[in-house]
Amino acid sequence: MSSANVLGRMLAASASCSPEVRPPITHPALEGRRYTIKQLPPELRPRERLLEAGPAALSNAELLGILFGIGNREKTAVELASEVISTHGDLFGLQNLTT
């Protein structure tokens, strides 16, 4: 599936969700510590939550982070996705980007 098709599906799923922006899920035990997504308990991992509860349960950053797949040494894929979204306004702003 092309990235344009995936982004289109994400936009459709996002549009069908409530208009509020859902922040990534957090857990008190994780406060102040740096974790990779693989180190998180399965119930807090975006991909597992997507499979369990559907796209409406995830933030836009978590959905885009799943598409990114991996982060870098400093940031998780979800953190990088959050930066991209904030730079371009929202997921709909990404649709107008050119390569």
QUIWOQUI-V307483 format. One record per residue. PHI is phi as a letter, one per 40 degrees, with the letter a starting at -180 (NA if undefined). Layout:
PHI
PHI
//
This chain:
NA
c
c
c
c
c
c
c
c
c
c
c
c
c
c
c
c
c
c
c
c
c
c
d
c
b
a
d
c
c
d
g
b
b
b
c
c
c
c
c
c
d
c
b
c
d
c
c
c
c
c
c
b
g
c
c
c
b
c
d
c
c
c
c
c
c
c
c
g
b
b
b
c
c
b
c
d
c
c
c
c
c
c
c
c
c
c
b
g
a
c
c
c
c
c
c
c
b
c
//
